[in-house]
């Protein structure tokens, strides 16, 4: 029996994504589970990987992208004890999820509660875990503190707005005007980043500044973010949109900036967050945090914003939509 998967033929634009047919299903090795993928997603991290600009991925094409998945256990390898065939599971794969089937170590999988919409469940794996960990593992925000979220209308931004509202944070979010209604509906104060005086407006609104800024943009935007911190505040950078999209800045220079600002005696701090790096350093945190988020979803306390659901075969189109930054929330790819 064969199966389909999407591969990157070479590093480049969306056109390098191709659908191929594999003649035989993959077989799980000792300690592995074969998962029949139900849903994966398209995120900016996938775009970085496709362009060959994601530091944590050293693989060379051809390979399948796909940072997250929710699927059904299809076959058990020898020695597997934690799962049984038919159970629904999730994982942060980093690459490989753009496929109908994939084999993964059982130690990496997290059980998905019964009754959840797979598309909503997969929305938590990358975007909500990223938001949750940046807020509470990295920035360690406290109740009623004030935060600024860049890209507030995107998948991570909307997740952070919902979690912030849940924990009584005062949230501000930069977004294009078309996303302001969404940002406001999730409890944030929308800020038009295309306005020349948006930094001044935020200073007027926040007085002494904010307690934390979450910045996936990079480049010159980091300077603006850092300038808006109050004493004792923290800047959490977690992406390089400007550098990856050729809009100024560079990934190495961004890292240098962050380290330099940390050395200076200014009463503020910076850090860089990578979900993959943190999972390697603290492997138990990922499944623990994802399980908490699944529980919040079951209780109806969070509701992922899904921009669209598209077939996996339209992965190229999904990547094109991400690059235009015109979507609100998460793009889910159904397999």
Beta strands, then each sheet from edge to edge (+ up, - down):
strand 1: 3-8
strand 2: 17-22
strand 3: 32-42
strand 4: 68-76
strand 5: 88-92
strand 6: 101-105
strand 7: 110-111
strand 8: 146-149
strand 9: 170-175
strand 10: 189-192
strand 11: 210-215
strand 12: 229-237
strand 13: 269-272
strand 14: 306-311
strand 15: 330-334
sheet 1: 1+ 2-
sheet 2: 6+ 3- 4+ 5- 7+
sheet 3: 6+ 3- 15+ 14+
sheet 4: 10+ 9+ 8+ 11+ 12+ 13+
end
